[in-house]
Amino acid sequence: MNKTVKKLEGNLIRALTSACEKAKIEVSGFEWLTHTANYANFPNSLVVICIFDDDSSLNKAKDAAQELIIITCIHKSLLNAGILLKTPKQHIRFDTEQACERDHQGNWKKRIHSMVLPSYRERMN
C-alpha cells in the first residue's frame, strides 16, 4: 500500500467510524460496519457492510426506513472526508450477525467475500 492509499484508507476509516457511532445511537439493533475496496477503482469499488444483531432487528429497521438513516450518516461522513459516492445505496449492504452464523458459521471474511464479489463484477462491466 503506497502513501496515497494509506492516507485515503485512514480518512475512510475515520469517516466510517464516525458514521458507525452515530448510527449505533440512532438505529436500534445496529452494531457495527466494515468496508472493502479496490483502491485502483476507488470510490466505485467501495462496499460498506452494515451489521445488525439479528434478522428481526434488520427487518424492523427496514420496515421503519431506518436503513436510510444509516445510509445518510455514511454518505455525510464520507462527503466530509472528501469521498463522493454518486449513488450511496449501491455501495451499502446490510447484514446480520445471525445470518453470518447461520450461513457461514461466523466466518465474516468468507461472508463478505461472497457479498462483495458479485457487486465488483457488476461495476466493472
C-alpha positions as CSV (number, residue, x, y, z in Angstrom):
1,M,0.0,0.0,0.0
2,N,1.5,3.3,-1.1
3,K,1.4,6.6,0.9
4,T,-1.6,7.9,-1.0
5,V,-3.7,4.8,-0.5
6,K,-2.7,4.6,3.2
7,K,-3.9,8.2,3.6
8,L,-7.1,7.5,1.8
9,E,-7.7,4.4,3.9
10,G,-7.1,6.4,7.0
11,N,-9.6,9.1,6.0
12,L,-12.1,6.4,5.0
13,I,-11.8,4.6,8.3
14,R,-12.2,7.8,10.3
15,A,-15.3,8.7,8.3
16,L,-16.9,5.3,8.6
17,T,-16.1,5.1,12.4
18,S,-17.9,8.5,12.8
19,A,-20.9,7.2,10.8
20,C,-21.0,4.0,12.7
21,E,-21.0,5.7,16.1
22,K,-23.9,8.0,15.1
23,A,-25.9,5.1,13.6
24,K,-25.5,2.9,16.7
25,I,-27.2,5.7,18.7
26,E,-30.0,6.3,16.2
27,V,-30.9,2.8,15.0
28,S,-31.8,0.0,17.3
29,G,-30.1,-3.3,16.6
30,F,-27.3,-1.8,14.5
31,E,-24.0,-2.9,15.9
32,W,-21.0,-2.3,13.5
33,L,-19.9,-1.8,10.0
34,T,-17.0,-2.8,7.8
35,H,-15.8,-2.0,4.3
36,T,-13.9,-3.3,1.4
37,A,-12.5,-1.5,-1.6
38,N,-10.2,-2.0,-4.6
39,Y,-8.2,1.3,-4.5
40,A,-7.4,1.0,-8.2
41,N,-11.1,1.7,-8.8
42,F,-12.0,3.9,-5.8
43,P,-14.6,5.0,-4.9
44,N,-16.5,2.9,-7.4
45,S,-15.4,-0.3,-5.7
46,L,-16.2,0.8,-2.2
47,V,-18.7,-1.5,-0.4
48,V,-19.8,-0.8,3.2
49,I,-21.5,-3.6,5.0
50,C,-23.7,-2.6,8.0
51,I,-24.2,-5.3,10.6
52,F,-27.3,-5.7,12.8
53,D,-27.5,-8.0,15.7
54,D,-30.2,-10.3,14.2
55,D,-32.6,-10.7,11.3
56,S,-35.5,-9.3,13.3
57,S,-33.7,-6.0,14.1
58,L,-32.7,-5.6,10.5
59,N,-36.3,-6.3,9.3
60,K,-37.7,-3.8,11.8
61,A,-35.1,-1.2,10.7
62,K,-36.1,-1.7,7.0
63,D,-39.8,-1.6,7.8
64,A,-39.3,1.8,9.5
65,A,-36.9,3.0,6.7
66,Q,-34.2,3.4,9.3
67,E,-31.6,2.0,6.8
68,L,-31.9,5.4,5.2
69,I,-30.6,7.0,8.5
70,I,-27.5,4.7,8.2
71,I,-27.0,5.5,4.5
72,T,-27.3,9.2,5.2
73,C,-24.8,9.0,8.1
74,I,-22.3,7.2,5.9
75,H,-22.8,9.5,2.9
76,K,-22.4,12.6,5.0
77,S,-19.3,11.3,6.8
78,L,-17.7,10.3,3.5
79,L,-18.5,13.7,2.0
80,N,-16.9,15.4,4.9
81,A,-13.8,13.3,4.2
82,G,-13.8,14.3,0.6
83,I,-15.1,11.0,-0.7
84,L,-18.1,11.3,-3.1
85,L,-20.4,8.3,-3.8
86,K,-22.7,9.2,-6.7
87,T,-25.2,6.6,-5.6
88,P,-24.6,5.7,-2.0
89,K,-27.3,3.0,-1.9
90,Q,-25.3,0.9,-4.4
91,H,-22.3,0.9,-2.1
92,I,-24.0,-0.1,1.1
93,R,-25.2,-3.5,2.1
94,F,-27.0,-4.7,5.2
95,D,-26.4,-8.0,7.1
96,T,-26.7,-9.6,10.5
97,E,-24.6,-11.5,13.0
98,Q,-27.4,-14.1,13.0
99,A,-27.2,-14.6,9.2
100,C,-23.4,-14.9,9.3
101,E,-23.6,-17.6,12.0
102,R,-26.3,-19.4,10.1
103,D,-24.9,-19.3,6.6
104,H,-21.1,-19.0,7.1
105,Q,-20.6,-20.4,10.7
106,G,-19.5,-16.9,11.8
107,N,-16.8,-16.6,9.2
108,W,-17.1,-12.9,8.2
109,K,-14.2,-13.0,5.8
110,K,-15.9,-15.7,3.7
111,R,-19.3,-14.0,4.0
112,I,-18.1,-10.6,3.0
113,H,-16.2,-12.1,0.0
114,S,-19.5,-13.8,-1.1
115,M,-21.4,-10.5,-0.7
116,V,-18.9,-8.2,-2.4
117,L,-17.5,-10.2,-5.3
118,P,-20.8,-10.0,-7.3
119,S,-21.0,-6.3,-6.9
120,Y,-17.4,-5.8,-8.1
121,R,-18.2,-7.7,-11.2
122,E,-21.4,-5.6,-11.8
123,R,-19.5,-2.4,-11.5
124,M,-16.6,-3.5,-13.8
125,N,-19.0,-4.3,-16.7
